[in-house]
Amino acid sequence: MSDVDDLRRELERRWSSHTAYVSCEAIFTYVLSAAPSNLRHLTFLDLAHVASKSDVDDELLMALSILTNAPVPVLTPHFSLIDDEDREFELDELDALSFRRSGVLVHPKTGLLLDEPDKHIVPFFAVSDGFLKLRETA
């Protein structure tokens, strides 16, 4: 992809007939114009709001899948751990991948295994570095 317009056209070509495309376009437009500092921690509910939805639904999930798997990913998924003391720790990619494969999660500060780790993981999205570079050329 040489620029943002090429990426937008490619997404439109591939997905415009899908119901999720409206949400894709809304999120794309938002991340194209928002300050980079506002694009580092986007929750599912944040993105639902951007897509004019009251809640997360299958259409939004499909839009997020499209945007994270675009030729130049618009968004990248990330994960935070919220411990029992409500402290938040962003998991690095290796820890998140290990957890997804094994179901085992080690607290990043204490080194202890977490009971019921699914209850401690919070997914979020950030604009990708590749998209930010494309955006700079727009």
N, CA, C and O atoms as a GROMACS GRO file, in nm:
protein
  552
    1MET      N    1   0.085  -0.118   0.000
    1MET     CA    2   0.000   0.000   0.000
    1MET      C    3   0.089   0.124   0.000
    1MET      O    4   0.185   0.134   0.076
    2SER      N    5   0.055   0.215  -0.086
    2SER     CA    6   0.137   0.335  -0.093
    2SER      C    7   0.081   0.449  -0.010
    2SER      O    8   0.157   0.536   0.034
    3ASP      N    9  -0.050   0.451   0.012
    3ASP     CA   10  -0.104   0.558   0.095
    3ASP      C   11  -0.239   0.518   0.153
    3ASP      O   12  -0.294   0.412   0.122
    4VAL      N   13  -0.290   0.604   0.238
    4VAL     CA   14  -0.416   0.580   0.308
    4VAL      C   15  -0.532   0.562   0.210
    4VAL      O   16  -0.619   0.477   0.231
    5ASP      N   17  -0.534   0.642   0.105
    5ASP     CA   18  -0.643   0.632   0.007
    5ASP      C   19  -0.643   0.495  -0.062
    5ASP      O   20  -0.749   0.439  -0.087
    6ASP      N   21  -0.524   0.442  -0.092
    6ASP     CA   22  -0.515   0.308  -0.151
    6ASP      C   23  -0.572   0.203  -0.056
    6ASP      O   24  -0.646   0.114  -0.097
    7LEU      N   25  -0.537   0.215   0.071
    7LEU     CA   26  -0.587   0.120   0.170
    7LEU      C   27  -0.739   0.131   0.183
    7LEU      O   28  -0.809   0.030   0.188
    8ARG      N   29  -0.788   0.253   0.188
    8ARG     CA   30  -0.934   0.273   0.197
    8ARG      C   31  -1.005   0.213   0.076
    8ARG      O   32  -1.108   0.147   0.091
    9ARG      N   33  -0.950   0.234  -0.042
    9ARG     CA   34  -1.011   0.177  -0.164
    9ARG      C   35  -1.007   0.024  -0.161
    9ARG      O   36  -1.102  -0.041  -0.203
   10GLU      N   37  -0.897  -0.032  -0.112
   10GLU     CA   38  -0.887  -0.177  -0.104
   10GLU      C   39  -0.989  -0.234  -0.007
   10GLU      O   40  -1.052  -0.336  -0.036
   11LEU      N   41  -1.006  -0.170   0.108
   11LEU     CA   42  -1.108  -0.215   0.204
   11LEU      C   43  -1.248  -0.204   0.143
   11LEU      O   44  -1.332  -0.292   0.160
   12GLU      N   45  -1.272  -0.095   0.073
   12GLU     CA   46  -1.402  -0.077   0.009
   12GLU      C   47  -1.424  -0.184  -0.099
   12GLU      O   48  -1.532  -0.241  -0.107
   13ARG      N   49  -1.323  -0.210  -0.179
   13ARG     CA   50  -1.335  -0.310  -0.285
   13ARG      C   51  -1.368  -0.448  -0.228
   13ARG      O   52  -1.453  -0.520  -0.279
   14ARG      N   53  -1.298  -0.483  -0.121
   14ARG     CA   54  -1.316  -0.616  -0.062
   14ARG      C   55  -1.443  -0.629   0.022
   14ARG      O   56  -1.504  -0.736   0.024
   15TRP      N   57  -1.481  -0.522   0.092
   15TRP     CA   58  -1.580  -0.538   0.198
   15TRP      C   59  -1.706  -0.453   0.185
   15TRP      O   60  -1.794  -0.465   0.270
   16SER      N   61  -1.720  -0.369   0.085
   16SER     CA   62  -1.832  -0.276   0.080
   16SER      C   63  -1.968  -0.345   0.076
   16SER      O   64  -2.068  -0.285   0.114
   17SER      N   65  -1.975  -0.468   0.030
   17SER     CA   66  -2.103  -0.539   0.026
   17SER      C   67  -2.137  -0.607   0.159
   17SER      O   68  -2.247  -0.659   0.175
   18HIS      N   69  -2.045  -0.605   0.254
   18HIS     CA   70  -2.067  -0.668   0.384
   18HIS      C   71  -2.125  -0.564   0.481
   18HIS      O   72  -2.088  -0.447   0.477
   19THR      N   73  -2.216  -0.608   0.566
   19THR     CA   74  -2.278  -0.515   0.662
   19THR      C   75  -2.176  -0.451   0.757
   19THR      O   76  -2.201  -0.342   0.808
   20ALA      N   77  -2.065  -0.516   0.781
   20ALA     CA   78  -1.964  -0.463   0.872
   20ALA      C   79  -1.887  -0.346   0.811
   20ALA      O   80  -1.816  -0.275   0.883
   21TYR      N   81  -1.900  -0.324   0.681
   21TYR     CA   82  -1.822  -0.220   0.616
   21TYR      C   83  -1.854  -0.081   0.671
   21TYR      O   84  -1.765   0.003   0.682
   22VAL      N   85  -1.978  -0.056   0.706
   22VAL     CA   86  -2.015   0.076   0.760
   22VAL      C   87  -1.936   0.103   0.888
   22VAL      O   88  -1.886   0.214   0.908
   23SER      N   89  -1.924   0.003   0.974
   23SER     CA   90  -1.846   0.019   1.097
   23SER      C   91  -1.698   0.033   1.065
   23SER      O   92  -1.628   0.114   1.127
   24CYS      N   93  -1.648  -0.044   0.968
   24CYS     CA   94  -1.508  -0.031   0.924
   24CYS      C   95  -1.478   0.112   0.882
   24CYS      O   96  -1.379   0.171   0.925
   25GLU      N   97  -1.563   0.165   0.799
   25GLU     CA   98  -1.542   0.300   0.746
   25GLU      C   99  -1.546   0.404   0.859
   25GLU      O  100  -1.466   0.498   0.859
   26ALA      N  101  -1.637   0.388   0.953
   26ALA     CA  102  -1.646   0.483   1.065
   26ALA      C  103  -1.520   0.479   1.150
   26ALA      O  104  -1.467   0.583   1.188
   27ILE      N  105  -1.472   0.359   1.179
   27ILE     CA  106  -1.351   0.346   1.260
   27ILE      C  107  -1.230   0.396   1.182
   27ILE      O  108  -1.145   0.465   1.238
   28PHE      N  109  -1.222   0.361   1.054
   28PHE     CA  110  -1.113   0.407   0.968
   28PHE      C  111  -1.107   0.559   0.968
   28PHE      O  112  -1.000   0.618   0.985
   29THR      N  113  -1.220   0.623   0.949
   29THR     CA  114  -1.226   0.770   0.945
   29THR      C  115  -1.181   0.828   1.078
   29THR      O  116  -1.110   0.929   1.081
   30TYR      N  117  -1.223   0.767   1.188
   30TYR     CA  118  -1.183   0.815   1.320
   30TYR      C  119  -1.032   0.805   1.339
   30TYR      O  120  -0.968   0.903   1.379
   31VAL      N  121  -0.974   0.688   1.312
   31VAL     CA  122  -0.830   0.673   1.337
   31VAL      C  123  -0.747   0.753   1.237
   31VAL      O  124  -0.630   0.781   1.263
   32LEU      N  125  -0.805   0.789   1.126
   32LEU     CA  126  -0.736   0.872   1.029
   32LEU      C  127  -0.719   1.015   1.080
   32LEU      O  128  -0.620   1.082   1.048
   33SER      N  129  -0.816   1.063   1.158
   33SER     CA  130  -0.814   1.203   1.197
   33SER      C  131  -0.783   1.229   1.345
   33SER      O  132  -0.748   1.342   1.381
   34ALA      N  133  -0.795   1.129   1.430
   34ALA     CA  134  -0.773   1.150   1.574
   34ALA      C  135  -0.625   1.166   1.605
   34ALA      O  136  -0.539   1.117   1.532
   35ALA      N  137  -0.597   1.234   1.713
   35ALA     CA  138  -0.459   1.250   1.758
   35ALA      C  139  -0.402   1.114   1.795
   35ALA      O  140  -0.470   1.035   1.860
   36PRO      N  141  -0.277   1.086   1.756
   36PRO     CA  142  -0.217   0.957   1.790
   36PRO      C  143  -0.224   0.922   1.938
   36PRO      O  144  -0.236   0.805   1.974
   37SER      N  145  -0.215   1.022   2.025
   37SER     CA  146  -0.223   0.996   2.169
   37SER      C  147  -0.359   0.940   2.211
   37SER      O  148  -0.371   0.876   2.315
   38ASN      N  149  -0.463   0.964   2.129
   38ASN     CA  150  -0.596   0.911   2.159
   38ASN      C  151  -0.619   0.774   2.098
   38ASN      O  152  -0.728   0.718   2.110
   39LEU      N  153  -0.518   0.719   2.033
   39LEU     CA  154  -0.535   0.594   1.961
   39LEU      C  155  -0.450   0.480   2.018
   39LEU      O  156  -0.427   0.380   1.951
   40ARG      N  157  -0.405   0.497   2.141
   40ARG     CA  158  -0.318   0.396   2.202
   40ARG      C  159  -0.392   0.293   2.285
   40ARG      O  160  -0.337   0.186   2.314
   41HIS      N  161  -0.514   0.323   2.323
   41HIS     CA  162  -0.589   0.231   2.410
   41HIS      C  163  -0.738   0.244   2.378
   41HIS      O  164  -0.810   0.318   2.445
   42LEU      N  165  -0.782   0.172   2.277
   42LEU     CA  166  -0.922   0.177   2.232
   42LEU      C  167  -0.992   0.048   2.275
   42LEU      O  168  -0.957  -0.060   2.228
   43THR      N  169  -1.089   0.060   2.362
   43THR     CA  170  -1.162  -0.058   2.408
   43THR      C  171  -1.270  -0.095   2.307
   43THR      O  172  -1.299  -0.019   2.215
   44PHE      N  173  -1.329  -0.211   2.325
   44PHE     CA  174  -1.440  -0.251   2.240
   44PHE      C  175  -1.552  -0.148   2.248
   44PHE      O  176  -1.612  -0.114   2.145
   45LEU      N  177  -1.581  -0.099   2.368
   45LEU     CA  178  -1.688   0.000   2.381
   45LEU      C  179  -1.653   0.133   2.316
   45LEU      O  180  -1.739   0.199   2.258
   46ASP      N  181  -1.526   0.173   2.325
   46ASP     CA  182  -1.482   0.295   2.255
   46ASP      C  183  -1.510   0.281   2.106
   46ASP      O  184  -1.563   0.372   2.043
   47LEU      N  185  -1.472   0.168   2.051
   47LEU     CA  186  -1.488   0.147   1.907
   47LEU      C  187  -1.634   0.129   1.868
   47LEU      O  188  -1.674   0.167   1.758
   48ALA      N  189  -1.714   0.071   1.957
   48ALA     CA  190  -1.859   0.063   1.931
   48ALA      C  191  -1.916   0.204   1.922
   48ALA      O  192  -1.996   0.233   1.833
   49HIS      N  193  -1.875   0.291   2.013
   49HIS     CA  194  -1.921   0.431   2.011
   49HIS      C  195  -1.880   0.499   1.880
   49HIS      O  196  -1.961   0.568   1.818
   50VAL      N  197  -1.755   0.480   1.838
   50VAL     CA  198  -1.707   0.539   1.712
   50VAL      C  199  -1.793   0.491   1.596
   50VAL      O  200  -1.820   0.567   1.502
   51ALA      N  201  -1.836   0.364   1.601
   51ALA     CA  202  -1.917   0.306   1.493
   51ALA      C  203  -2.066   0.332   1.513
   51ALA      O  204  -2.149   0.272   1.444
   52SER      N  205  -2.100   0.421   1.606
   52SER     CA  206  -2.240   0.458   1.635
   52SER      C  207  -2.324   0.338   1.677
   52SER      O  208  -2.440   0.322   1.637
   53LYS      N  209  -2.264   0.254   1.759
   53LYS     CA  210  -2.335   0.138   1.813
   53LYS      C  211  -2.347   0.153   1.964
   53LYS      O  212  -2.260   0.212   2.029
   54SER      N  213  -2.454   0.101   2.019
   54SER     CA  214  -2.474   0.110   2.163
   54SER      C  215  -2.401  -0.002   2.238
   54SER      O  216  -2.380   0.007   2.359
   55ASP      N  217  -2.362  -0.106   2.165
   55ASP     CA  218  -2.295  -0.219   2.229
   55ASP      C  219  -2.210  -0.292   2.126
   55ASP      O  220  -2.218  -0.264   2.006
   56VAL      N  221  -2.131  -0.383   2.174
   56VAL     CA  222  -2.049  -0.466   2.086
   56VAL      C  223  -2.139  -0.574   2.026
   56VAL      O  224  -2.209  -0.645   2.099
   57ASP      N  225  -2.137  -0.586   1.894
   57ASP     CA  226  -2.217  -0.689   1.828
   57ASP      C  227  -2.131  -0.761   1.725
   57ASP      O  228  -2.014  -0.727   1.706
   58ASP      N  229  -2.190  -0.860   1.658
   58ASP     CA  230  -2.116  -0.939   1.560
   58ASP      C  231  -2.062  -0.853   1.446
   58ASP      O  232  -1.953  -0.877   1.395
   59GLU      N  233  -2.139  -0.754   1.407
   59GLU     CA  234  -2.097  -0.664   1.299
   59GLU      C  235  -1.971  -0.587   1.338
   59GLU      O  236  -1.878  -0.574   1.258
   60LEU      N  237  -1.967  -0.537   1.461
   60LEU     CA  238  -1.849  -0.465   1.508
   60LEU      C  239  -1.730  -0.560   1.517
   60LEU      O  240  -1.619  -0.524   1.477
   61LEU      N  241  -1.752  -0.680   1.568
   61LEU     CA  242  -1.642  -0.776   1.577
   61LEU      C  243  -1.585  -0.809   1.439
   61LEU      O  244  -1.464  -0.822   1.422
   62MET      N  245  -1.673  -0.821   1.341
   62MET     CA  246  -1.627  -0.846   1.204
   62MET      C  247  -1.548  -0.726   1.152
   62MET      O  248  -1.445  -0.743   1.088
   63ALA      N  249  -1.596  -0.605   1.179
   63ALA     CA  250  -1.524  -0.484   1.136
   63ALA      C  251  -1.384  -0.480   1.198
   63ALA      O  252  -1.288  -0.446   1.131
   64LEU      N  253  -1.374  -0.516   1.325
   64LEU     CA  254  -1.243  -0.516   1.392
   64LEU      C  255  -1.152  -0.623   1.332
   64LEU      O  256  -1.032  -0.602   1.319
   65SER      N  257  -1.210  -0.736   1.298
   65SER     CA  258  -1.131  -0.840   1.232
   65SER      C  259  -1.079  -0.791   1.096
   65SER      O  260  -0.963  -0.814   1.062
   66ILE      N  261  -1.164  -0.726   1.022
   66ILE     CA  262  -1.123  -0.671   0.891
   66ILE      C  263  -1.010  -0.570   0.908
   66ILE      O  264  -0.911  -0.574   0.835
   67LEU      N  265  -1.023  -0.481   1.005
   67LEU     CA  266  -0.925  -0.374   1.024
   67LEU      C  267  -0.793  -0.425   1.082
   67LEU      O  268  -0.688  -0.367   1.055
   68THR      N  269  -0.798  -0.533   1.160
   68THR     CA  270  -0.672  -0.587   1.214
   68THR      C  271  -0.602  -0.678   1.114
   68THR      O  272  -0.484  -0.707   1.128
   69ASN      N  273  -0.675  -0.722   1.012
   69ASN     CA  274  -0.617  -0.811   0.912
   69ASN      C  275  -0.605  -0.745   0.774
   69ASN      O  276  -0.585  -0.813   0.674
   70ALA      N  277  -0.618  -0.614   0.769
   70ALA     CA  278  -0.607  -0.540   0.643
   70ALA      C  279  -0.464  -0.553   0.588
   70ALA      O  280  -0.373  -0.587   0.663
   71PRO      N  281  -0.445  -0.528   0.459
   71PRO     CA  282  -0.310  -0.535   0.402
   71PRO      C  283  -0.207  -0.454   0.483
   71PRO      O  284  -0.094  -0.499   0.503
   72VAL      N  285  -0.246  -0.338   0.527
   72VAL     CA  286  -0.172  -0.265   0.631
   72VAL      C  287  -0.269  -0.258   0.747
   72VAL      O  288  -0.368  -0.184   0.742
   73PRO      N  289  -0.243  -0.334   0.853
   73PRO     CA  290  -0.339  -0.334   0.964
   73PRO      C  291  -0.366  -0.193   1.016
   73PRO      O  292  -0.273  -0.116   1.041
   74VAL      N  293  -0.493  -0.162   1.032
   74VAL     CA  294  -0.531  -0.032   1.086
   74VAL      C  295  -0.518  -0.035   1.237
   74VAL      O  296  -0.470   0.061   1.299
   75LEU      N  297  -0.560  -0.145   1.297
   75LEU     CA  298  -0.556  -0.162   1.442
   75LEU      C  299  -0.475  -0.287   1.477
   75LEU      O  300  -0.468  -0.382   1.399
   76THR      N  301  -0.416  -0.285   1.594
   76THR     CA  302  -0.350  -0.405   1.646
   76THR      C  303  -0.412  -0.438   1.782
   76THR      O  304  -0.436  -0.349   1.863
   77PRO      N  305  -0.437  -0.567   1.807
   77PRO     CA  306  -0.493  -0.606   1.935
   77PRO      C  307  -0.385  -0.611   2.044
   77PRO      O  308  -0.270  -0.645   2.018
   78HIS      N  309  -0.425  -0.576   2.164
   78HIS     CA  310  -0.337  -0.580   2.281
   78HIS      C  311  -0.418  -0.632   2.399
   78HIS      O  312  -0.540  -0.644   2.392
   79PHE      N  313  -0.347  -0.663   2.508
   79PHE     CA  314  -0.414  -0.716   2.626
   79PHE      C  315  -0.354  -0.654   2.751
   79PHE      O  316  -0.232  -0.634   2.760
   80SER      N  317  -0.440  -0.624   2.846
   80SER     CA  318  -0.396  -0.578   2.978
   80SER      C  319  -0.438  -0.681   3.082
   80SER      O  320  -0.536  -0.753   3.064
   81LEU      N  321  -0.362  -0.685   3.188
   81LEU     CA  322  -0.396  -0.766   3.303
   81LEU      C  323  -0.439  -0.671   3.414
   81LEU      O  324  -0.366  -0.577   3.447
   82ILE      N  325  -0.555  -0.695   3.471
   82ILE     CA  326  -0.600  -0.619   3.588
   82ILE      C  327  -0.593  -0.715   3.706
   82ILE      O  328  -0.665  -0.815   3.710
   83ASP      N  329  -0.507  -0.685   3.803
   83ASP     CA  330  -0.492  -0.780   3.913
   83ASP      C  331  -0.597  -0.756   4.022
   83ASP      O  332  -0.682  -0.668   4.009
   84ASP      N  333  -0.590  -0.835   4.127
   84ASP     CA  334  -0.691  -0.827   4.234
   84ASP      C  335  -0.687  -0.694   4.309
   84ASP      O  336  -0.781  -0.661   4.381
   85GLU      N  337  -0.581  -0.619   4.293
   85GLU     CA  338  -0.569  -0.488   4.357
   85GLU      C  339  -0.600  -0.376   4.258
   85GLU      O  340  -0.569  -0.260   4.284
   86ASP      N  341  -0.661  -0.411   4.145
   86ASP     CA  342  -0.699  -0.317   4.039
   86ASP      C  343  -0.581  -0.244   3.977
   86ASP      O  344  -0.596  -0.133   3.927
   87ARG      N  345  -0.463  -0.304   3.981
   87ARG     CA  346  -0.348  -0.249   3.911
   87ARG      C  347  -0.350  -0.304   3.769
   87ARG      O  348  -0.382  -0.421   3.747
   88GLU      N  349  -0.317  -0.219   3.672
   88GLU     CA  350  -0.319  -0.260   3.532
   88GLU      C  351  -0.178  -0.274   3.478
   88GLU      O  352  -0.091  -0.189   3.501
   89PHE      N  353  -0.157  -0.384   3.406
   89PHE     CA  354  -0.029  -0.412   3.343
   89PHE      C  355  -0.056  -0.453   3.199
   89PHE      O  356  -0.133  -0.545   3.173
   90GLU      N  357   0.008  -0.384   3.105
   90GLU     CA  358  -0.006  -0.428   2.966
   90GLU      C  359   0.079  -0.553   2.946
   90GLU      O  360   0.196  -0.556   2.986
   91LEU      N  361   0.020  -0.654   2.886
   91LEU     CA  362   0.093  -0.777   2.859
   91LEU      C  363   0.170  -0.761   2.728
   91LEU      O  364   0.117  -0.708   2.630
   92ASP      N  365   0.294  -0.806   2.728
   92ASP     CA  366   0.366  -0.802   2.601
   92ASP      C  367   0.312  -0.913   2.511
   92ASP      O  368   0.240  -1.002   2.556
   93GLU      N  369   0.349  -0.907   2.386
   93GLU     CA  370   0.294  -0.999   2.286
   93GLU      C  371   0.323  -1.144   2.322
   93GLU      O  372   0.238  -1.231   2.301
   94LEU      N  373   0.441  -1.172   2.374
   94LEU     CA  374   0.479  -1.309   2.409
   94LEU      C  375   0.394  -1.362   2.524
   94LEU      O  376   0.348  -1.476   2.520
   95ASP      N  377   0.372  -1.281   2.627
   95ASP     CA  378   0.288  -1.323   2.740
   95ASP      C  379   0.144  -1.348   2.695
   95ASP      O  380   0.081  -1.445   2.737
   96ALA      N  381   0.092  -1.260   2.610
   96ALA     CA  382  -0.045  -1.276   2.561
   96ALA      C  383  -0.058  -1.403   2.477
   96ALA      O  384  -0.155  -1.477   2.491
   97LEU      N  385   0.039  -1.428   2.391
   97LEU     CA  386   0.036  -1.548   2.308
   97LEU      C  387   0.048  -1.673   2.393
   97LEU      O  388  -0.023  -1.771   2.370
   98SER      N  389   0.135  -1.670   2.490
   98SER     CA  390   0.152  -1.784   2.581
   98SER      C  391   0.022  -1.813   2.657
   98SER      O  392  -0.017  -1.928   2.672
   99PHE      N  393  -0.043  -1.707   2.705
   99PHE     CA  394  -0.169  -1.724   2.776
   99PHE      C  395  -0.275  -1.784   2.684
   99PHE      O  396  -0.348  -1.875   2.724
  100ARG      N  397  -0.286  -1.732   2.562
  100ARG     CA  398  -0.388  -1.783   2.470
  100ARG      C  399  -0.366  -1.931   2.439
  100ARG      O  400  -0.462  -2.006   2.421
  101ARG      N  401  -0.241  -1.973   2.433
  101ARG     CA  402  -0.210  -2.113   2.402
  101ARG      C  403  -0.229  -2.204   2.522
  101ARG      O  404  -0.280  -2.316   2.508
  102SER      N  405  -0.189  -2.159   2.640
  102SER     CA  406  -0.185  -2.248   2.756
  102SER      C  407  -0.297  -2.225   2.857
  102SER      O  408  -0.332  -2.315   2.933
  103GLY      N  409  -0.355  -2.105   2.857
  103GLY     CA  410  -0.454  -2.072   2.959
  103GLY      C  411  -0.392  -2.039   3.093
  103GLY      O  412  -0.463  -2.017   3.191
  104VAL      N  413  -0.260  -2.035   3.098
  104VAL     CA  414  -0.187  -2.006   3.222
  104VAL      C  415  -0.133  -1.863   3.213
  104VAL      O  416  -0.079  -1.822   3.110
  105LEU      N  417  -0.149  -1.789   3.321
  105LEU     CA  418  -0.101  -1.651   3.323
  105LEU      C  419  -0.024  -1.625   3.450
  105LEU      O  420  -0.072  -1.651   3.560
  106VAL      N  421   0.096  -1.573   3.435
  106VAL     CA  422   0.183  -1.539   3.548
  106VAL      C  423   0.176  -1.388   3.567
  106VAL      O  424   0.189  -1.312   3.471
  107HIS      N  425   0.156  -1.345   3.692
  107HIS     CA  426   0.152  -1.202   3.722
  107HIS      C  427   0.287  -1.141   3.685
  107HIS      O  428   0.391  -1.192   3.727
  108PRO      N  429   0.286  -1.032   3.608
  108PRO     CA  430   0.413  -0.974   3.560
  108PRO      C  431   0.501  -0.915   3.671
  108PRO      O  432   0.622  -0.901   3.651
  109LYS      N  433   0.446  -0.882   3.784
  109LYS     CA  434   0.528  -0.824   3.893
  109LYS      C  435   0.560  -0.926   4.002
  109LYS      O  436   0.674  -0.931   4.050
  110THR      N  437   0.460  -1.009   4.041
  110THR     CA  438   0.484  -1.102   4.152
  110THR      C  439   0.540  -1.236   4.106
  110THR      O  440   0.601  -1.307   4.185
  111GLY      N  441   0.518  -1.270   3.978
  111GLY     CA  442   0.564  -1.400   3.929
  111GLY      C  443   0.475  -1.515   3.968
  111GLY      O  444   0.506  -1.631   3.939
  112LEU      N  445   0.363  -1.486   4.034
  112LEU     CA  446   0.271  -1.591   4.079
  112LEU      C  447   0.170  -1.623   3.971
  112LEU      O  448   0.130  -1.536   3.893
  113LEU      N  449   0.128  -1.751   3.967
  113LEU     CA  450   0.021  -1.790   3.876
  113LEU      C  451  -0.109  -1.726   3.922
  113LEU      O  452  -0.138  -1.722   4.041
  114LEU      N  453  -0.188  -1.678   3.827
  114LEU     CA  454  -0.316  -1.616   3.859
  114LEU      C  455  -0.427  -1.719   3.853
  114LEU      O  456  -0.437  -1.796   3.757
  115ASP      N  457  -0.510  -1.721   3.956
  115ASP     CA  458  -0.630  -1.804   3.954
  115ASP      C  459  -0.730  -1.738   3.861
  115ASP      O  460  -0.743  -1.616   3.860
  116GLU      N  461  -0.800  -1.816   3.783
  116GLU     CA  462  -0.902  -1.767   3.690
  116GLU      C  463  -0.848  -1.651   3.605
  116GLU      O  464  -0.901  -1.540   3.610
  117PRO      N  465  -0.744  -1.677   3.527
  117PRO     CA  466  -0.681  -1.568   3.451
  117PRO      C  467  -0.774  -1.499   3.353
  117PRO      O  468  -0.755  -1.381   3.323
  118ASP      N  469  -0.874  -1.569   3.301
  118ASP     CA  470  -0.968  -1.505   3.208
  118ASP      C  471  -1.037  -1.384   3.269
  118ASP      O  472  -1.072  -1.290   3.198
  119LYS      N  473  -1.055  -1.386   3.398
  119LYS     CA  474  -1.121  -1.273   3.466
  119LYS      C  475  -1.030  -1.152   3.480
  119LYS      O  476  -1.076  -1.043   3.517
  120HIS      N  477  -0.904  -1.169   3.451
  120HIS     CA  478  -0.806  -1.061   3.469
  120HIS      C  479  -0.760  -0.998   3.338
  120HIS      O  480  -0.692  -0.896   3.340
  121ILE      N  481  -0.797  -1.058   3.225
  121ILE     CA  482  -0.750  -1.011   3.095
  121ILE      C  483  -0.852  -0.916   3.032
  121ILE      O  484  -0.971  -0.947   3.026
  122VAL      N  485  -0.804  -0.802   2.986
  122VAL     CA  486  -0.888  -0.705   2.920
  122VAL      C  487  -0.827  -0.674   2.783
  122VAL      O  488  -0.716  -0.621   2.776
  123PRO      N  489  -0.898  -0.707   2.676
  123PRO     CA  490  -0.845  -0.676   2.544
  123PRO      C  491  -0.869  -0.529   2.507
  123PRO      O  492  -0.965  -0.467   2.552
  124PHE      N  493  -0.781  -0.476   2.426
  124PHE     CA  494  -0.800  -0.342   2.371
  124PHE      C  495  -0.726  -0.334   2.238
  124PHE      O  496  -0.655  -0.427   2.201
  125PHE      N  497  -0.742  -0.224   2.169
  125PHE     CA  498  -0.678  -0.205   2.039
  125PHE      C  499  -0.600  -0.075   2.041
  125PHE      O  500  -0.627   0.016   2.119
  126ALA      N  501  -0.501  -0.070   1.952
  126ALA     CA  502  -0.426   0.053   1.928
  126ALA      C  503  -0.408   0.067   1.778
  126ALA      O  504  -0.408  -0.033   1.705
  127VAL      N  505  -0.394   0.189   1.732
  127VAL     CA  506  -0.367   0.208   1.590
  127VAL      C  507  -0.229   0.149   1.562
  127VAL      O  508  -0.138   0.161   1.644
  128SER      N  509  -0.214   0.085   1.447
  128SER     CA  510  -0.086   0.020   1.416
  128SER      C  511   0.018   0.122   1.373
  128SER      O  512  -0.015   0.229   1.321
  129ASP      N  513   0.143   0.088   1.395
  129ASP     CA  514   0.253   0.174   1.350
  129ASP      C  515   0.251   0.191   1.199
  129ASP      O  516   0.277   0.299   1.147
  130GLY      N  517   0.219   0.081   1.129
  130GLY     CA  518   0.213   0.088   0.982
  130GLY      C  519   0.108   0.186   0.934
  130GLY      O  520   0.131   0.260   0.838
  131PHE      N  521  -0.008   0.186   1.001
  131PHE     CA  522  -0.114   0.280   0.961
  131PHE      C  523  -0.072   0.422   0.993
  131PHE      O  524  -0.097   0.514   0.915
  132LEU      N  525  -0.008   0.442   1.108
  132LEU     CA  526   0.037   0.578   1.142
  132LEU      C  527   0.137   0.630   1.038
  132LEU      O  528   0.134   0.748   1.003
  133LYS      N  529   0.224   0.542   0.988
  133LYS     CA  530   0.319   0.584   0.885
  133LYS      C  531   0.247   0.620   0.756
  133LYS      O  532   0.280   0.719   0.691
  134LEU      N  533   0.147   0.538   0.718
  134LEU     CA  534   0.067   0.572   0.600
  134LEU      C  535  -0.003   0.706   0.618
  134LEU      O  536  -0.010   0.788   0.527
  135ARG      N  537  -0.055   0.725   0.738
  135ARG     CA  538  -0.131   0.847   0.768
  135ARG      C  539  -0.042   0.970   0.757
  135ARG      O  540  -0.088   1.076   0.714
  136GLU      N  541   0.084   0.957   0.794
  136GLU     CA  542   0.177   1.071   0.786
  136GLU      C  543   0.199   1.116   0.643
  136GLU      O  544   0.231   1.233   0.619
  137THR      N  545   0.182   1.025   0.547
  137THR     CA  546   0.204   1.060   0.407
  137THR      C  547   0.079   1.118   0.342
  137THR      O  548   0.084   1.164   0.228
  138ALA      N  549  -0.034   1.115   0.414
  138ALA     CA  550  -0.161   1.164   0.356
  138ALA      C  551  -0.162   1.315   0.346
  138ALA      O  552  -0.260   1.373   0.300
   0.00000   0.00000   0.00000
